[in-house]
């Protein structure tokens, strides 16, 4: 698939900030959107400050684009009402705007935390049932369901990328399984934008880590190049972490993490 104009929502966030430069290099026109103010970083980048609070807001920035990379939303555990508004309703606004404007390809930011309650010793594929590690993961289950609906019912081409731990380099034991390098992040997103014959695909976006929890999927045609193992000797506690009975979500999968961040209380268990 040939793409020349792409809308990038959530462009000021962690993932969006990594993607802006590699997307500008490949595109004729990049439209970067965020509720925070942005400054265009090249002659082929257009910036908009917008919250995409409704379908018409989304249409105003998406109309005329070849594809959308939708990253905007609540990025971590939070009260369910906030997650429904920011992640689920926000995704619906973008998908419906794409349908109305004839924008065929939409790349949605899903998350590895959609399956964070699987044991770390088990290799998980994108075809296995969700086991979210919190309310944030639940919101991403809904995001993927919306993407599937719009692909099945309205013919949109939707790719849900279950994004790993995007960091310049891994800094904790869990990252040896979950790390997504900036270069591999850009590679996965470009493949999601350009792969031919896509209807609906959900795939893990993770580097080629020797200890990864998730199966790599060939349907997007991108094979990651980096391996967190190159940093293992710099990270304390690795042997104990991987010898223990861990869930893939690590601390995210604990009851205390959700109670603190979604209900503002600590577990008494």
Beta strands, then each sheet from edge to edge (+ up, - down):
strand 1: 5-9
strand 2: 29-34
strand 3: 45-49
strand 4: 67-70
strand 5: 105-111
strand 6: 157-163
strand 7: 165-166
strand 8: 179-180
strand 9: 200-205
sheet 1: 3+ 2+ 1+ 4+ 5+ 6+ 9+
sheet 2: 7+ 8+
end
